[in-house]
């Protein structure tokens, strides 16, 4: 399984590189739109939609939300709002990002209170509404990060930041995997019995290490390094909860993987579960503290 995961990841890297560095911003946004549609099809499965037509309707609903945000908002190179973070203006992308923080908090509560007998969040409507909030927020966050520096002529800086964010998530995942294999003894949660505290701590350390080197590599405008490290720790924790939240959805739906699109990884949601929760928080945190140098 590990060998297959590594091979799939290596094959995907060129595609990821091309996506985040080589495409014009509008084309990039359109590709992310398609990816989110595929993610929504998998989310529908986790939400309990059995019929393929019903899953398609749900994915179409998510796409309509995304297209409406795109159509009724300012142009994508100023997402989420030209006012942020100096003051709040009711731009639709910014509102969705802020609302997604509440959805992420609900996801955290679901993980912390998880029980197979706990039904308050397992209704199809509840899981569907969470998807309709979190998936568009993922779309907005990716476009918002990618457009940093774009209108100023630096067309690759946003892609570099996106890759940096992905590295933070991958580091948390890889560190947790190998630390858990080597030292894991204490179970982290009932949601995913294979995850351990030792693994989580290993992932946290590796993610913080990557985050620390990112300050100089990306020339981030970090004045208070303690606040920055606290933010990286927080993002790593959110990454873990994103992974566990999808595990909770899968356990409730009694399925192993959200899909089979990526050999060794499962579906897109299985690969991007942490990214769904991290991306909005990453953008809002880094832009609020004005760490972006673009």
N, C-alpha and C positions, 0 to 999 in steps of 0.2 A: 504493500500500500504506500509506504513512504517513497519507494522508488518511482512509482507511478505519479505521485504528487509532485515530486521534484521534476520529472520529465515534463509534466503538464505546465508547471510554473515556468520552466526554462523556455518552453515553446511560446508561452503567452507574453513573455517579457518584451520581445520585439513589437508585438501588437500594442502593448501598453505604452511603450516608448513612442511609437508612431502616433497613437491617439492623443497623448498629452503634450507632445512637442511639435508635431508636424502639421496639424490641421488648423485652419482658420477658426476663430472663436465660434462663429455661427455654425460651422460644420461640426465642430466639437460638441456644441450644445445639442445638435440634432442626433449625433451618435449616442450621446448620453441619454437622450430621450428614448431611443430604441432599446438601450440596455435596461432602462428603468421599466419599460413595457415588459421585457422578458422577466425581470425581477418580480413584477406585479403578477405575472402568471404563476410564478412559484409561490408568492405570498398568498394568492387565492387558494392554492392547495393547502397551505398551512392554516388558513382561516376556516377551512371546512367546505369549500366549494367542490363538489364531487363531479358535476357535469362539466365537460370541457367548454361548453357554451357559456356557462355561468362564470367560469374562470376568465374567459375572454372578455365578458362584459365588465368584470372587475378591473382587468388590466386596461381596458378601453377607458373606463372611468378615470383611472389614475392618469392616463395619457391626456385626457381632455382637461383635467386639472392643470397638468404641466403646460399644455398648449395655451390654456387661458392665461396662466401666469405670464407666459412669454408674450402673448399678444397684447394684454392689457397693461403691461409694465413698461418702464423705460427700456431702452435698448440694452442688450445683454452685457455690453462692455462697461456698464455702470451698476450692474447688480452687486449687492441687493438694494442699495440706495445711496445716492450721492450725499445724503445727510449723515449716514453712519460713519464713525461712531460719535460725531460731534453733537448731534441732537437726533431725536426720533421723528421720522416722517413716515406716514402710513403707506409706504411702498409695499406692494403685495409680496415680493420676494422676501423682504425683511420681516414682514409680519409672519409669513410661513416659517421662517427660520426660528423666530422667537417662540412661536406656538410649538414648534417641534421640541423645544426644551422641556415643555410640559409632558409631551408624549414620551420623551426619553426618561423623564422622572417616573412616569407610570411603568415603563419597561423595567426600570431598576426595582421598583416596588414589587412588580410581578416576580422577579427573580428572587428577591429577598423573602417573599412570603409564599414561594412556590410550594404547592401541594397538588398531588393528583386529584384530590377531592375538592380543591378550591376552584369554584366555578365562576367567580365574579367577573373574571376577565376572559373566560373561554367561549363566550357567546360569539357567534359568527359576526354579528354586527360590531362588537367591541374590537375584535381583531381586524376587521375590515377598516374601521375608522382609524385605527393606529397606522395601518398601511397607507391610507389615503393622506395622512399627515407626514409620516416619516419618509416615504418614497419621493414625494415632491421636494421635501427638504433636502434630501440627498442630491436630487437634480440641481436645485438652486445652489447648494453649497459647492458642488463640483464646478459649476459655471462661474460662480463668484470667485473662487480661488483661482481658476484658470485665467480670469480676466484681469488679475492684479498686474499692473504695469502695462497692460495691452494697449490701452488708448494712448499711453505715453511713448509707444514705439518699442517697448521691451516685450516682445511677443513670446519669449521663452521663460520669463521669470515666474509667471503663474504656473506653468507646467512643472518647473523645478519645485515649487512649493507643494504642488499636488503629489509629486513623487516623494518628497520629504515626508508628507503626511502618511503616505502609504508605507514608507519605510518604518515609521514609528509603529504603525499597526502590525506590520510583518515582524518587526523585532519583538513586540510583545507576544505574538503568536509563536514564533520560533523559540524564543527564550523560555516560554512556558512549556513547550513541547519537550525540549531537551532537559530542562531542569526537572520537569515532572518525571521523565524517564529515569534520570539519574538519582534523584533524591526524594521523589514524591512518596509521601506516606499519609499525610493528613488530608482527608477529603475536603474540598472547598465548599461544595454545595450539593444538595439533592438533585438539582436540575441536571447536572452532568457528572456522574459518579467517577469518571476517569480524570477529572480535573482536581488538582491538589493545591494547597497553599504554597508548597515549595515551588511548584511550577509557576504559579502566579507571581511570586516574588522574583523568580528568575527572569520572567518576561518583563516585569517592571524595571529591573536593573538594566537589561539590555535596551529597552526602549528609552530609558533616561540617558544611557550612554550615546545612543544615536542622536537623541535630541540635543545633547550637549555639544556634540561635534557640529551639529547643524547651525549653531550660532555663528561660527566663523566661516563655515563653508558657504552659507547663504548670505553672510554679512547682515544678519538680522540686527535690528536696532534695539537691542536688549540692554536696558540700563540697570534694572534690578534682576540679577541672575537667580536669586532665590525665588522670586515670584515666577520666573520662567520655568525653573525646575519643578515647582509645585504644580504649574499648569501642565507640564509634560506628565507628571505622575497622575494627575487627574485624568488626562486624556487616555493614559494606559489603563486606568481603572474603568473608564467608560468603554474602552475597547473590550475589556473582559465581559462587562455587562451586556454589550451588544451581542457577543458570541453566546452568552448564556441565555439571553432573551430568545434568540432564534432556537436554541436547544429546548427551551420551555415550550415554544410553539410546536416544535416537532414532536415532543413527548405528548403534548395534548392531542395532536393529530395522529399519534401513533405511527409516525413514519421516520425512516432513518435519515434520508437526505431530501432536500427541497427539490432536487432535480438530478439529472444525469448529464448535463451539458459539458461539465469539466471532469474528465476521467481522474479518479483519485481524490477529487475535491467535492464532487456532488454537483449541486446547481450553483447558479450565480449567487443566490442568497447565502449558501454555505461558505462562499469565498468572501462575500462582501458584507456579512452580517455585522462585523465590528465597524466597518466603514460607514454604515448607515447611521450609527449613533455618534461616531467620532467626527465626521465631516462638518456637520453644523456647528458643533462645539469648537472644533479647531478654527473654523473661520471666524466665528464671533469672538473667541478669546484672543486670537492673534491680532485681529483688526481693532478690537477694543483697546488693547495695550499698545497698538501701533507698532508692532514688531515687524510688520512687513516692510521691506525696503524696496518698494516698487511704486 
